[in-house]
Amino acid sequence: MREAYQSDLRHLVDDLVDMASMVGSALEDATAALLEGDLGLAERVIAADPHIDERQIDLDSKTVELLARQSPVATDLRLLVASLRMSSSLERMGDLCAHVALVARRSHPELAVPEQHRAQIQKMSDLAGAALRDAAVVITDRDLALAAQVEKNDDELDDLQQQIAREIGKGQDYTNTQIVDLTLLIRFYERLGDHAVSLVRRVGFLVTGDAVDTLHQTTDVPEF
């Protein structure tokens, strides 16, 4: 019975990592649709978002069942509580990818992102995708040093958002639609980074047992 219970806990971690992979694919496709004006790809991202929602519902159901059936304590309890929070963050990340795809669809056949901001938007997407991939490793390995790096790297995403926002504010060569779309897009990508940070902070809670506001001071805590 105990062996089956531990197997269930490992499957929860696997499900979280699989969900992160789904979101990562959605992010890559949404950005490609946005920058290339690929309507079919945008539609695919939008249509796939309910599947990410379904994965969250299924994962949360398994988690609640284990909470009710096993009455876990200590690290096992923290894993289950963290799982509920992490699945929520991943579902919201999926929503943000769908929002990017919706901007691409609404702008078609025009491109939503002006030429001068294409490299910046691609960079924001790359940073968010890297943060998500690293967060998946943190979830699997409980690597607090990598978790701290994810948190630190998020500053670059924030800086890019602010840089683009300043350029929009100073520029005269934008339509009203471009201003609205760019303002939304940089917020979507910035929020993707924030959710990646939330994911790794949940792992910090799992490892230390404490609510974690920053991981910069917790990297010397041994893994379980």
Secondary structure per residue as TSV (DSSP state, phi and psi in degrees):
chain	resnum	aa	ss	phi	psi
A	1	M	-	360.0	-44.2
A	2	R	H	-63.3	-39.0
A	3	E	H	-63.8	-40.3
A	4	A	H	-65.4	-38.2
A	5	Y	H	-63.8	-45.2
A	6	Q	H	-64.3	-35.0
A	7	S	H	-64.0	-40.7
A	8	D	H	-61.6	-40.0
A	9	L	H	-65.2	-41.4
A	10	R	H	-64.3	-36.8
A	11	H	H	-65.8	-32.8
A	12	L	H	-61.9	-44.3
A	13	V	H	-62.3	-43.9
A	14	D	H	-60.3	-40.1
A	15	D	H	-64.8	-39.4
A	16	L	H	-63.6	-43.6
A	17	V	H	-65.5	-39.5
A	18	D	H	-65.2	-39.9
A	19	M	H	-64.0	-39.2
A	20	A	H	-62.5	-37.9
A	21	S	H	-64.3	-40.8
A	22	M	H	-60.6	-43.6
A	23	V	H	-66.0	-40.2
A	24	G	H	-60.4	-41.9
A	25	S	H	-64.6	-40.8
A	26	A	H	-62.3	-39.3
A	27	L	H	-64.6	-47.2
A	28	E	H	-60.9	-44.5
A	29	D	H	-68.0	-39.4
A	30	A	H	-64.4	-41.9
A	31	T	H	-68.4	-39.7
A	32	A	H	-62.6	-42.8
A	33	A	H	-61.2	-40.2
A	34	L	H	-65.8	-48.2
A	35	L	H	-83.4	-22.8
A	36	E	H	-103.2	-6.2
A	37	G	T	66.7	34.4
A	38	D	-	-89.2	98.5
A	39	L	H	-65.4	-40.6
A	40	G	H	-61.5	-40.4
A	41	L	H	-67.3	-39.9
A	42	A	H	-60.6	-44.1
A	43	E	H	-62.0	-36.8
A	44	R	H	-66.0	-40.5
A	45	V	H	-63.9	-44.6
A	46	I	H	-62.8	-42.5
A	47	A	H	-69.0	-26.9
A	48	A	H	-82.0	-18.1
A	49	D	H	-58.3	-40.1
A	50	P	H	-60.0	-26.7
A	51	H	H	-69.2	-35.3
A	52	I	H	-66.6	-40.6
A	53	D	H	-59.8	-41.6
A	54	E	H	-64.6	-37.4
A	55	R	H	-64.4	-38.7
A	56	Q	H	-62.9	-45.1
A	57	I	H	-60.8	-43.6
A	58	D	H	-65.5	-43.9
A	59	L	H	-64.6	-43.3
A	60	D	H	-65.0	-36.1
A	61	S	H	-63.1	-42.3
A	62	K	H	-63.6	-40.3
A	63	T	H	-64.9	-46.4
A	64	V	H	-63.8	-38.6
A	65	E	H	-61.5	-42.6
A	66	L	H	-66.7	-38.5
A	67	L	H	-60.7	-42.8
A	68	A	H	-73.7	-37.3
A	69	R	H	-85.4	-32.6
A	70	Q	H	-107.0	-14.7
A	71	S	-	45.2	59.8
A	72	P	-	-70.3	159.2
A	73	V	-	-133.0	170.2
A	74	A	H	53.0	-130.2
A	75	T	H	-62.8	-38.8
A	76	D	H	-62.1	-41.0
A	77	L	H	-65.0	-42.8
A	78	R	H	-63.4	-37.0
A	79	L	H	-61.5	-44.0
A	80	L	H	-68.4	-41.5
A	81	V	H	-64.9	-44.0
A	82	A	H	-63.8	-35.7
A	83	S	H	-60.5	-42.6
A	84	L	H	-61.8	-40.9
A	85	R	H	-70.8	-41.5
A	86	M	H	-68.4	-38.8
A	87	S	H	-63.1	-35.2
A	88	S	H	-65.6	-43.6
A	89	S	H	-62.1	-42.0
A	90	L	H	-66.1	-38.7
A	91	E	H	-64.0	-39.7
A	92	R	H	-67.9	-35.6
A	93	M	H	-62.8	-39.6
A	94	G	H	-61.3	-40.7
A	95	D	H	-61.0	-41.4
A	96	L	H	-64.4	-38.7
A	97	C	H	-61.7	-42.0
A	98	A	H	-63.2	-36.5
A	99	H	H	-63.7	-39.9
A	100	V	H	-61.2	-44.5
A	101	A	H	-64.1	-35.0
A	102	L	H	-64.8	-37.3
A	103	V	H	-63.5	-42.7
A	104	A	H	-61.0	-42.2
A	105	R	H	-68.2	-41.5
A	106	R	H	-65.2	-32.6
A	107	S	H	-83.1	-20.8
A	108	H	T	-57.1	137.2
A	109	P	T	-88.0	1.3
A	110	E	S	-78.7	160.2
A	111	L	-	-91.5	133.9
A	112	A	S	-72.4	-27.3
A	113	V	S	-102.4	118.5
A	114	P	-	-61.3	155.5
A	115	E	G	-52.8	-41.3
A	116	Q	G	-69.2	-12.3
A	117	H	G	-113.1	1.8
A	118	R	H	-63.0	-45.5
A	119	A	H	-64.4	-36.6
A	120	Q	H	-67.4	-42.8
A	121	I	H	-65.8	-40.3
A	122	Q	H	-61.6	-39.6
A	123	K	H	-64.2	-42.3
A	124	M	H	-61.6	-41.7
A	125	S	H	-64.2	-42.9
A	126	D	H	-62.6	-41.7
A	127	L	H	-65.1	-43.0
A	128	A	H	-64.7	-41.0
A	129	G	H	-64.7	-41.5
A	130	A	H	-64.1	-40.8
A	131	A	H	-62.0	-39.8
A	132	L	H	-67.5	-43.2
A	133	R	H	-63.0	-42.0
A	134	D	H	-65.9	-37.6
A	135	A	H	-61.9	-37.5
A	136	A	H	-63.0	-38.7
A	137	V	H	-65.9	-41.3
A	138	V	H	-61.4	-41.7
A	139	I	H	-61.5	-40.9
A	140	T	H	-73.6	-46.0
A	141	D	H	-100.0	-10.2
A	142	R	-	55.1	45.8
A	143	D	-	-90.7	99.2
A	144	L	H	-73.4	-25.0
A	145	A	H	-66.1	-44.5
A	146	L	H	-66.8	-36.6
A	147	A	H	-60.0	-42.8
A	148	A	H	-63.8	-34.8
A	149	Q	H	-68.7	-37.9
A	150	V	H	-59.2	-45.2
A	151	E	H	-62.7	-42.7
A	152	K	H	-65.6	-42.5
A	153	N	H	-66.3	-21.2
A	154	D	H	-63.1	-22.4
A	155	D	H	-60.0	-34.1
A	156	E	H	-66.2	-37.8
A	157	L	H	-63.7	-44.0
A	158	D	H	-60.9	-41.6
A	159	D	H	-63.6	-41.1
A	160	L	H	-64.7	-41.2
A	161	Q	H	-58.8	-46.1
A	162	Q	H	-67.0	-37.6
A	163	Q	H	-62.9	-46.8
A	164	I	H	-65.2	-40.3
A	165	A	H	-61.1	-39.8
A	166	R	H	-65.7	-40.9
A	167	E	H	-65.6	-38.8
A	168	I	H	-63.0	-41.7
A	169	G	H	-64.7	-31.3
A	170	K	H	-90.2	-24.5
A	171	G	-	-76.1	152.9
A	172	Q	S	-112.5	-5.0
A	173	D	S	-102.5	36.8
A	174	Y	-	-120.2	141.6
A	175	T	-	-79.7	164.5
A	176	N	H	-60.5	-38.7
A	177	T	H	-63.5	-42.4
A	178	Q	H	-62.8	-39.9
A	179	I	H	-61.7	-46.3
A	180	V	H	-63.9	-48.0
A	181	D	H	-63.7	-44.8
A	182	L	H	-64.6	-40.4
A	183	T	H	-62.1	-41.4
A	184	L	H	-66.5	-46.4
A	185	L	H	-61.7	-45.6
A	186	I	H	-67.0	-28.7
A	187	R	H	-70.8	-40.5
A	188	F	H	-59.5	-47.9
A	189	Y	H	-67.6	-37.9
A	190	E	H	-63.6	-39.0
A	191	R	H	-69.0	-32.4
A	192	L	H	-58.9	-43.3
A	193	G	H	-63.6	-41.2
A	194	D	H	-60.0	-40.4
A	195	H	H	-69.3	-33.1
A	196	A	H	-62.9	-41.3
A	197	V	H	-62.5	-41.0
A	198	S	H	-59.6	-40.4
A	199	L	H	-59.0	-48.8
A	200	V	H	-72.3	-28.2
A	201	R	H	-67.9	-31.5
A	202	R	H	-64.4	-34.8
A	203	V	H	-68.2	-36.3
A	204	G	H	-58.7	-41.5
A	205	F	H	-62.7	-41.8
A	206	L	H	-61.0	-43.2
A	207	V	H	-76.6	-43.1
A	208	T	H	-94.5	-24.8
A	209	G	S	83.5	2.7
A	210	D	S	-114.7	149.6
A	211	A	-	-63.5	133.6
A	212	V	-	-114.9	116.9
A	213	D	S	-91.7	-27.0
A	214	T	-	-149.4	149.2
A	215	L	S	-102.3	0.7
A	216	H	T	-65.2	-24.8
A	217	Q	T	-104.1	8.5
A	218	T	-	-118.0	9.7
A	219	T	T	-73.9	-10.4
A	220	D	T	-94.5	6.6
A	221	V	S	-78.1	127.9
A	222	P	-	-67.7	150.8
A	223	E	-	-76.4	155.1
A	224	F	-	-85.3	360.0
